[in-house]
């Protein structure tokens, strides 16, 4: 069982890609897979690409949440300081 393929299959919502991942286990590894206008000769390339996309998405979301929380924290500290110090 290929755990990377299973991981990508669980993460991807696109049914066509899930079907390609399932069918790729029965095929020869050297047969190309067509997905979204790109040709992948090795399914691991597609797996790595999807993992990289999801990693970038998580990093972007965490950065946005971090910046938003810092802005809220600084604004609340300013509000408390303006109440305490006349």
TORPA-4810 file (N, C-alpha, C, O; in nm, 3 decimals):
<nodes>
NODE_1_0.085_-0.118_0.000_0.000_0.000_0.000_0.089_0.124_0.000_0.185_0.132_0.077_X
NODE_2_0.057_0.217_-0.084_0.134_0.341_-0.095_0.067_0.447_-0.009_-0.040_0.498_-0.043_X
NODE_3_0.131_0.481_0.103_0.069_0.574_0.196_0.060_0.715_0.141_-0.035_0.787_0.172_X
NODE_4_0.157_0.756_0.059_0.152_0.889_0.000_0.031_0.903_-0.092_-0.038_1.006_-0.090_X
NODE_5_0.006_0.801_-0.171_-0.110_0.805_-0.261_-0.238_0.808_-0.181_-0.330_0.882_-0.215_X
NODE_6_-0.247_0.729_-0.074_-0.366_0.730_0.011_-0.385_0.866_0.076_-0.498_0.914_0.086_X
NODE_7_-0.278_0.928_0.120_-0.286_1.060_0.182_-0.342_1.162_0.084_-0.433_1.238_0.118_X
NODE_8_-0.288_1.164_-0.037_-0.336_1.260_-0.137_-0.480_1.230_-0.173_-0.561_1.321_-0.190_X
NODE_9_-0.514_1.102_-0.185_-0.651_1.063_-0.220_-0.749_1.113_-0.114_-0.860_1.155_-0.148_X
NODE_10_-0.711_1.110_0.013_-0.799_1.158_0.119_-0.807_1.310_0.119_-0.912_1.366_0.153_X
NODE_11_-0.700_1.378_0.083_-0.696_1.524_0.088_-0.765_1.590_-0.030_-0.816_1.701_-0.018_X
NODE_12_-0.767_1.523_-0.145_-0.818_1.583_-0.267_-0.967_1.560_-0.278_-1.015_1.448_-0.259_X
NODE_13_-1.041_1.665_-0.308_-1.187_1.656_-0.321_-1.230_1.623_-0.463_-1.344_1.585_-0.486_X
NODE_14_-1.139_1.639_-0.559_-1.171_1.615_-0.699_-1.187_1.466_-0.724_-1.092_1.389_-0.705_X
NODE_15_-1.305_1.424_-0.767_-1.333_1.282_-0.787_-1.251_1.224_-0.902_-1.212_1.107_-0.898_X
NODE_16_-1.224_1.305_-1.005_-1.145_1.256_-1.119_-1.004_1.221_-1.074_-0.949_1.118_-1.115_X
NODE_17_-0.946_1.306_-0.991_-0.811_1.278_-0.942_-0.812_1.157_-0.851_-0.718_1.077_-0.854_X
NODE_18_-0.915_1.140_-0.770_-0.924_1.022_-0.685_-0.931_0.896_-0.770_-0.866_0.796_-0.738_X
NODE_19_-1.009_0.900_-0.879_-1.017_0.784_-0.970_-0.882_0.754_-1.033_-0.843_0.638_-1.046_X
NODE_20_-0.810_0.859_-1.073_-0.677_0.838_-1.132_-0.583_0.774_-1.032_-0.502_0.688_-1.067_X
NODE_21_-0.593_0.816_-0.906_-0.506_0.759_-0.804_-0.538_0.613_-0.779_-0.448_0.532_-0.756_X
NODE_22_-0.665_0.579_-0.782_-0.704_0.439_-0.762_-0.660_0.354_-0.881_-0.604_0.246_-0.863_X
NODE_23_-0.685_0.403_-1.002_-0.650_0.326_-1.122_-0.499_0.315_-1.141_-0.452_0.219_-1.202_X
NODE_24_-0.425_0.410_-1.090_-0.280_0.409_-1.110_-0.215_0.291_-1.039_-0.106_0.249_-1.078_X
NODE_25_-0.279_0.237_-0.937_-0.220_0.123_-0.867_-0.221_-0.002_-0.954_-0.133_-0.087_-0.942_X
NODE_26_-0.321_-0.012_-1.042_-0.331_-0.130_-1.127_-0.248_-0.114_-1.255_-0.215_-0.213_-1.321_X
NODE_27_-0.213_0.008_-1.290_-0.139_0.034_-1.413_0.010_0.018_-1.395_0.062_0.004_-1.284_X
NODE_28_0.077_0.020_-1.508_0.222_0.026_-1.508_0.264_0.165_-1.461_0.198_0.263_-1.495_X
NODE_29_0.370_0.174_-1.384_0.413_0.303_-1.330_0.454_0.403_-1.438_0.454_0.524_-1.415_X
NODE_30_0.488_0.352_-1.556_0.540_0.441_-1.660_0.434_0.490_-1.756_0.468_0.556_-1.854_X
NODE_31_0.309_0.460_-1.732_0.204_0.513_-1.819_0.168_0.654_-1.771_0.155_0.675_-1.651_X
NODE_32_0.152_0.748_-1.861_0.126_0.886_-1.819_-0.016_0.903_-1.766_-0.109_0.833_-1.806_X
NODE_33_-0.030_0.999_-1.676_-0.159_1.033_-1.619_-0.189_1.177_-1.660_-0.109_1.267_-1.634_X
NODE_34_-0.303_1.199_-1.723_-0.344_1.333_-1.764_-0.434_1.392_-1.656_-0.535_1.332_-1.619_X
NODE_35_-0.396_1.509_-1.605_-0.478_1.575_-1.503_-0.463_1.725_-1.519_-0.353_1.778_-1.516_X
NODE_36_-0.575_1.792_-1.537_-0.583_1.938_-1.552_-0.484_1.991_-1.655_-0.414_2.089_-1.631_X
NODE_37_-0.481_1.925_-1.770_-0.398_1.972_-1.880_-0.250_1.943_-1.866_-0.172_1.987_-1.950_X
NODE_38_-0.210_1.873_-1.764_-0.070_1.840_-1.744_-0.053_1.689_-1.753_-0.143_1.614_-1.718_X
NODE_39_0.063_1.647_-1.799_0.094_1.505_-1.809_0.193_1.470_-1.700_0.300_1.530_-1.689_X
NODE_40_0.156_1.373_-1.621_0.244_1.324_-1.514_0.288_1.183_-1.551_0.204_1.094_-1.569_X
NODE_41_0.418_1.163_-1.561_0.470_1.031_-1.594_0.484_0.946_-1.470_0.480_0.823_-1.477_X
NODE_42_0.499_1.008_-1.360_0.513_0.936_-1.234_0.411_0.994_-1.138_0.404_1.115_-1.119_X
NODE_43_0.333_0.909_-1.079_0.228_0.956_-0.989_0.285_1.026_-0.867_0.218_1.109_-0.806_X
NODE_44_0.407_0.993_-0.831_0.469_1.058_-0.716_0.492_1.207_-0.742_0.491_1.286_-0.648_X
NODE_45_0.512_1.247_-0.869_0.522_1.390_-0.901_0.393_1.462_-0.865_0.396_1.569_-0.804_X
NODE_46_0.281_1.403_-0.902_0.152_1.461_-0.870_0.130_1.465_-0.719_0.077_1.563_-0.666_X
NODE_47_0.170_1.359_-0.652_0.157_1.353_-0.506_0.239_1.463_-0.440_0.189_1.534_-0.352_X
NODE_48_0.364_1.479_-0.483_0.450_1.582_-0.425_0.395_1.721_-0.453_0.400_1.809_-0.367_X
NODE_49_0.342_1.741_-0.574_0.286_1.871_-0.610_0.166_1.905_-0.522_0.154_2.018_-0.475_X
NODE_50_0.078_1.808_-0.501_-0.040_1.832_-0.417_-0.001_1.854_-0.271_-0.061_1.938_-0.204_X
NODE_51_0.098_1.780_-0.222_0.145_1.801_-0.085_0.205_1.941_-0.070_0.181_2.008_0.030_X
NODE_52_0.281_1.985_-0.170_0.342_2.117_-0.167_0.235_2.226_-0.170_0.246_2.326_-0.099_X
NODE_53_0.132_2.208_-0.253_0.022_2.305_-0.259_-0.049_2.315_-0.125_-0.080_2.425_-0.079_X
NODE_54_-0.075_2.201_-0.062_-0.145_2.204_0.067_-0.057_2.264_0.175_-0.107_2.333_0.264_X
NODE_55_0.073_2.240_0.169_0.165_2.300_0.266_0.166_2.452_0.253_0.161_2.524_0.353_X
NODE_56_0.172_2.501_0.128_0.171_2.645_0.105_0.039_2.707_0.152_0.038_2.817_0.207_X
NODE_57_-0.069_2.637_0.131_-0.200_2.688_0.174_-0.206_2.701_0.326_-0.256_2.801_0.378_X
NODE_58_-0.155_2.601_0.397_-0.156_2.605_0.544_-0.065_2.716_0.594_-0.102_2.787_0.688_X
NODE_59_0.051_2.732_0.535_0.143_2.838_0.577_0.080_2.975_0.555_0.091_3.064_0.640_X
NODE_60_0.014_2.993_0.440_-0.052_3.120_0.410_-0.163_3.149_0.511_-0.175_3.261_0.559_X
NODE_61_-0.245_3.047_0.543_-0.354_3.068_0.639_-0.301_3.098_0.778_-0.355_3.184_0.847_X
NODE_62_-0.195_3.028_0.821_-0.137_3.054_0.952_-0.076_3.193_0.960_-0.084_3.259_1.063_X
NODE_63_-0.015_3.239_0.851_0.042_3.373_0.849_-0.068_3.478_0.861_-0.053_3.574_0.936_X
NODE_64_-0.177_3.459_0.788_-0.288_3.554_0.796_-0.348_3.557_0.936_-0.376_3.664_0.989_X
NODE_65_-0.367_3.439_0.997_-0.420_3.434_1.133_-0.324_3.498_1.233_-0.368_3.566_1.326_X
NODE_66_-0.195_3.476_1.215_-0.096_3.536_1.304_-0.096_3.687_1.295_-0.089_3.756_1.397_X
NODE_67_-0.102_3.740_1.175_-0.103_3.885_1.157_-0.231_3.945_1.215_-0.228_4.049_1.281_X
NODE_68_-0.345_3.879_1.191_-0.472_3.928_1.245_-0.470_3.927_1.397_-0.518_4.022_1.460_X
NODE_69_-0.417_3.821_1.457_-0.413_3.816_1.603_-0.319_3.921_1.661_-0.347_3.978_1.767_X
NODE_70_-0.208_3.949_1.592_-0.116_4.054_1.639_-0.182_4.191_1.632_-0.165_4.273_1.722_X
NODE_71_-0.257_4.216_1.526_-0.326_4.345_1.513_-0.429_4.360_1.624_-0.439_4.467_1.684_X
NODE_72_-0.504_4.254_1.651_-0.604_4.260_1.759_-0.536_4.281_1.894_-0.585_4.360_1.976_X
NODE_73_-0.426_4.213_1.919_-0.354_4.227_2.044_-0.300_4.369_2.061_-0.314_4.427_2.168_X
NODE_74_-0.238_4.424_1.959_-0.183_4.560_1.967_-0.294_4.662_1.987_-0.279_4.756_2.065_X
NODE_75_-0.406_4.644_1.917_-0.518_4.737_1.932_-0.577_4.730_2.072_-0.610_4.833_2.130_X
NODE_76_-0.590_4.610_2.126_-0.645_4.598_2.261_-0.548_4.654_2.365_-0.591_4.714_2.463_X
NODE_77_-0.419_4.636_2.344_-0.321_4.693_2.436_-0.326_4.846_2.431_-0.314_4.912_2.535_X
NODE_78_-0.343_4.901_2.313_-0.356_5.047_2.299_-0.482_5.096_2.370_-0.478_5.201_2.435_X
NODE_79_-0.592_5.022_2.358_-0.716_5.060_2.424_-0.703_5.056_2.575_-0.750_5.147_2.643_X
NODE_80_-0.638_4.953_2.629_-0.618_4.944_2.773_-0.525_5.055_2.820_-0.548_5.115_2.925_X
NODE_81_-0.421_5.083_2.745_-0.326_5.189_2.784_-0.393_5.325_2.780_-0.364_5.410_2.864_X
NODE_82_-0.482_5.348_2.686_-0.551_5.479_2.680_-0.649_5.495_2.795_-0.677_5.607_2.836_X
NODE_83_-0.702_5.385_2.848_-0.791_5.394_2.963_-0.712_5.416_3.091_-0.752_5.496_3.176_X
NODE_84_-0.598_5.346_3.106_-0.519_5.356_3.228_-0.445_5.489_3.234_-0.446_5.555_3.338_X
NODE_85_-0.383_5.529_3.126_-0.307_5.654_3.123_-0.391_5.763_3.061_-0.433_5.752_2.946_X
NODE_86_-0.415_5.867_3.136_-0.499_5.976_3.080_-0.430_6.059_2.975_-0.489_6.152_2.921_X
</nodes>
